[in-house]
Amino acid sequence: MTTLEEMGQVMRTAPGPGADAHEVADWYRRKADLLDHLASGGSGVEATRMQALADLARDHADELVSVSAVG
């Protein structure tokens, strides 16, 4: 799959307003994977930024799941 195809897949699978926390978390993980791929194909500041965004997306996914487990 090309990066462009992966970007399209992430955009098409964005969760709707009725999605539960696990569905949203799964989407954030897919987004993080995409950002990892973008980071690996780049260099310098832009690659570092993409990697940081991937880490934030994963952290957010983990937070969503942990909050839903408590609530």
C-alpha positions in Angstrom: 0.0 0.0 0.0 1.3 3.4 -0.9 1.4 6.3 1.6 -1.3 8.1 -0.3 -3.5 5.0 -0.1 -2.8 4.7 3.6 -3.7 8.3 4.1 -7.0 7.8 2.3 -7.8 4.7 4.3 -7.2 6.6 7.6 -9.4 9.5 6.4 -12.2 7.2 5.2 -12.2 5.2 8.5 -12.5 8.2 10.8 -15.0 7.3 13.5 -18.4 8.9 13.5 -20.1 10.6 16.4 -21.6 7.3 17.6 -18.3 5.5 17.8 -17.3 4.0 21.1 -13.9 4.7 22.8 -12.3 1.5 21.5 -13.3 2.4 17.9 -11.8 5.9 18.3 -8.7 4.5 19.9 -8.2 2.0 17.0 -8.5 4.9 14.6 -5.8 6.9 16.5 -3.6 3.9 16.4 -4.0 3.7 12.6 -3.2 7.4 12.4 -0.1 6.8 14.5 1.0 4.1 12.1 0.6 6.4 9.2 2.6 9.1 11.0 5.3 6.6 11.7 5.5 5.8 8.0 5.7 9.5 7.1 8.4 9.9 9.7 10.4 7.0 8.3 10.4 8.5 4.8 11.5 11.9 5.9 14.4 13.5 7.7 15.3 16.3 10.0 12.7 18.4 11.8 9.7 17.2 9.7 10.5 13.5 10.5 10.9 14.3 14.2 7.6 16.2 14.2 5.8 13.3 12.5 7.3 10.9 15.1 6.2 13.1 17.9 2.7 13.3 16.5 2.6 9.5 16.2 3.6 9.2 19.8 0.8 11.7 20.8 -1.8 9.7 18.8 -0.8 6.5 20.6 -0.9 8.1 24.0 -4.4 9.5 23.2 -5.5 6.0 22.1 -4.2 4.5 25.4 -5.9 7.3 27.4 -9.3 6.7 25.6 -9.2 3.0 26.4 -8.1 3.5 30.0 -10.9 6.1 30.6 -13.5 3.9 29.1 -12.4 1.0 31.3 -12.9 3.2 34.4 -16.2 4.7 33.3 
